[in-house]
Amino acid sequence: MASRTATAEGDHGRRHTSNREFPDMTTLSAEDFWTFSLDFYGKQNVAKACLSLQDRRDADVNLLLLAAYLANKGHVLDDTHLSIADGMTAGWRAAVLLQLRQVRRRLPKFAEEVPEEDRKNVKEKILEAELAAEQVAHRLIFKRLDDAPMPTDGGSVKDRAEKNLKLYLRRLVTQGGGPGAPDERDFGDVSSIVAAL
């Protein structure tokens, strides 16, 4: 997530998934996911943990937030839904989100040639574009997410979140995201995200 300053827009990508086991948690939607993400990302240590996993493991912050969102709604991720979500955002992530992030991170390199005020203005515009692109990623995730029944789990929110995040972490390691097997920093980041729920 680039910033928490924007609010969720519209009702784009609304999807409903029935969940008889958790009747008060029946609606899953891109809009609800976006609202949850804006709030949750701002909680203590969540952004830091997500960005740590992004930088060290090449994690998609949107998928980390999805793991927490689904846990909060009574669901656990499985390989099928994780593959769907990852596949729906992979192209957009590579072509747009990563490019915007790289441009934003290169701005300080122009400290001598470009006045600080100009760099600050450009950075703010890029952050706005990143936030809009993140919202598109949220919609893409929900475009096909409910094509298969979403697994539920009667455990606690934190237990579900830990399962979801560890499943994604294993996937990242299998795909070569970062060095070797999950380490203490990875598990510490997972614990920070879980603790915020």
C-alpha positions as CSV (number, residue, x, y, z in Angstrom):
1,M,0.0,0.0,0.0
2,A,1.4,3.3,-1.0
3,S,-0.6,5.5,1.4
4,R,-3.7,5.5,3.6
5,T,-4.9,8.9,2.7
6,A,-7.5,7.9,0.0
7,T,-10.8,6.3,0.8
8,A,-12.5,3.4,-0.9
9,E,-14.3,4.3,-4.1
10,G,-17.5,2.9,-5.6
11,D,-18.8,-0.6,-5.7
12,H,-16.5,-2.0,-8.3
13,G,-15.8,-5.7,-8.4
14,R,-18.4,-6.6,-5.7
15,R,-18.5,-10.4,-5.2
16,H,-20.4,-12.3,-2.6
17,T,-19.3,-15.6,-1.1
18,S,-21.8,-17.5,1.0
19,N,-20.5,-18.9,4.3
20,R,-23.1,-20.7,6.3
21,E,-20.6,-21.4,9.2
22,F,-20.1,-17.6,9.7
23,P,-23.4,-16.1,8.9
24,D,-22.3,-12.6,10.0
25,M,-19.3,-12.7,7.6
26,T,-21.1,-13.7,4.4
27,T,-20.0,-10.8,2.1
28,L,-16.6,-10.7,0.6
29,S,-16.1,-7.9,-1.9
30,A,-13.3,-5.8,-3.4
31,E,-14.8,-2.7,-1.8
32,D,-14.9,-4.3,1.7
33,F,-11.4,-5.6,1.2
34,W,-10.2,-2.2,0.2
35,T,-11.8,-0.5,3.2
36,F,-10.3,-3.2,5.5
37,S,-6.8,-2.8,3.9
38,L,-6.7,1.0,4.3
39,D,-7.5,0.6,8.0
40,F,-5.5,-2.5,8.7
41,Y,-2.3,-1.2,6.9
42,G,-2.3,1.8,9.3
43,K,-2.2,-0.4,12.4
44,Q,0.9,-0.7,14.5
45,N,3.8,-2.5,12.8
46,V,1.6,-3.8,9.9
47,A,3.1,-1.6,7.2
48,K,6.6,-2.2,8.5
49,A,6.1,-6.0,8.4
50,C,4.5,-6.0,5.0
51,L,7.2,-3.8,3.5
52,S,9.9,-6.0,5.1
53,L,8.3,-9.1,3.4
54,Q,8.0,-7.2,0.2
55,D,11.6,-6.1,0.2
56,R,13.2,-9.4,1.4
57,R,10.8,-12.0,0.0
58,D,9.2,-10.2,-3.0
59,A,5.8,-10.5,-1.3
60,D,2.8,-8.7,-2.8
61,V,1.5,-6.5,0.0
62,N,-2.0,-6.9,-1.5
63,L,-1.8,-10.7,-0.9
64,L,-0.5,-10.2,2.6
65,L,-3.5,-8.0,3.3
66,L,-5.8,-10.5,1.6
67,A,-4.6,-13.2,4.0
68,A,-5.5,-11.0,6.9
69,Y,-8.8,-9.9,5.4
70,L,-10.0,-13.5,4.7
71,A,-8.9,-14.5,8.2
72,N,-11.0,-11.7,9.6
73,K,-14.0,-12.9,7.6
74,G,-13.7,-16.5,8.9
75,H,-11.8,-18.0,5.9
76,V,-8.5,-19.7,5.3
77,L,-6.6,-19.6,2.1
78,D,-5.8,-22.7,0.2
79,D,-3.4,-23.2,-2.7
80,T,-6.3,-22.8,-5.2
81,H,-7.4,-19.4,-4.0
82,L,-3.9,-18.2,-3.4
83,S,-3.0,-19.2,-7.0
84,I,-6.1,-17.4,-8.3
85,A,-5.3,-14.2,-6.4
86,D,-1.7,-14.2,-7.3
87,G,-2.4,-15.0,-10.9
88,M,-5.0,-12.2,-11.2
89,T,-2.5,-9.6,-10.0
90,A,0.8,-10.8,-11.4
91,G,0.7,-9.0,-14.7
92,W,-0.6,-5.7,-13.1
93,R,2.0,-6.0,-10.3
94,A,4.9,-6.4,-12.8
95,A,3.7,-3.8,-15.3
96,V,2.4,-1.1,-13.1
97,L,2.9,-1.5,-9.3
98,L,6.6,-2.4,-9.5
99,Q,7.3,0.3,-12.0
100,L,5.6,3.0,-10.0
101,R,7.5,1.9,-6.8
102,Q,10.8,1.9,-8.6
103,V,10.3,5.4,-10.0
104,R,9.3,6.7,-6.5
105,R,12.4,5.1,-5.0
106,R,14.7,6.6,-7.6
107,L,13.6,10.2,-6.9
108,P,16.2,10.8,-4.1
109,K,19.0,10.1,-6.6
110,F,18.1,13.4,-8.3
111,A,18.6,15.4,-5.1
112,E,21.3,17.7,-6.6
113,E,19.7,18.4,-10.0
114,V,16.0,18.7,-9.0
115,P,14.8,21.0,-6.2
116,E,13.4,19.2,-3.2
117,E,9.9,20.9,-3.6
118,D,9.7,19.5,-7.2
119,R,10.7,16.0,-6.0
120,K,8.2,16.2,-3.2
121,N,5.4,17.1,-5.6
122,V,6.3,14.3,-8.0
123,K,6.5,11.8,-5.1
124,E,3.0,12.8,-3.9
125,K,1.6,12.3,-7.4
126,I,3.3,8.9,-7.7
127,L,1.9,7.9,-4.3
128,E,-1.5,8.8,-5.5
129,A,-1.0,6.7,-8.6
130,E,0.3,3.8,-6.6
131,L,-2.7,3.9,-4.3
132,A,-5.1,3.9,-7.3
133,A,-3.1,1.0,-8.8
134,E,-3.3,-0.9,-5.5
135,Q,-7.1,-0.5,-5.5
136,V,-7.2,-1.9,-9.1
137,A,-5.2,-4.9,-7.7
138,H,-7.8,-5.4,-5.0
139,R,-10.5,-5.5,-7.7
140,L,-8.5,-7.9,-9.8
141,I,-8.1,-10.3,-6.9
142,F,-11.9,-10.5,-6.5
143,K,-12.6,-10.9,-10.2
144,R,-12.3,-14.7,-9.9
145,L,-11.8,-15.3,-6.2
146,D,-15.2,-16.8,-5.6
147,D,-15.1,-19.1,-8.6
148,A,-14.3,-22.0,-6.1
149,P,-15.8,-22.4,-2.6
150,M,-13.8,-20.5,0.0
151,P,-12.6,-22.7,2.8
152,T,-13.7,-21.7,6.3
153,D,-12.2,-22.4,9.7
154,G,-13.7,-22.3,13.2
155,G,-10.5,-21.3,14.9
156,S,-9.6,-17.8,16.0
157,V,-8.9,-14.9,13.6
158,K,-5.3,-14.9,14.6
159,D,-5.0,-18.7,14.0
160,R,-6.6,-18.3,10.5
161,A,-4.3,-15.3,9.7
162,E,-1.2,-17.2,10.7
163,K,-2.2,-20.2,8.5
164,N,-2.9,-17.9,5.6
165,L,0.3,-15.9,5.9
166,K,2.5,-19.0,6.4
167,L,0.9,-20.5,3.3
168,Y,1.8,-17.5,1.3
169,L,5.3,-17.4,2.8
170,R,5.9,-21.0,1.8
171,R,4.7,-20.1,-1.7
172,L,7.1,-17.2,-1.9
173,V,10.1,-19.4,-0.8
174,T,9.1,-22.1,-3.3
175,Q,9.1,-19.5,-6.0
176,G,12.5,-18.3,-5.1
177,G,11.4,-15.1,-3.2
178,G,14.5,-14.2,-1.2
179,P,17.2,-16.3,0.4
180,G,16.5,-19.9,1.5
181,A,13.9,-21.1,3.9
182,P,11.7,-18.8,6.0
183,D,13.7,-17.3,8.8
184,E,13.2,-15.5,12.1
185,R,12.6,-12.2,10.4
186,D,9.9,-13.7,8.2
187,F,8.1,-15.3,11.2
188,G,8.5,-12.0,13.1
189,D,6.9,-10.1,10.3
190,V,4.0,-12.7,10.2
191,S,3.6,-12.3,13.9
192,S,3.4,-8.5,13.7
193,I,0.7,-8.8,11.0
194,V,-1.2,-11.4,13.1
195,A,-1.0,-9.4,16.3
196,A,-2.7,-6.4,14.6
197,L,-5.9,-8.4,14.1
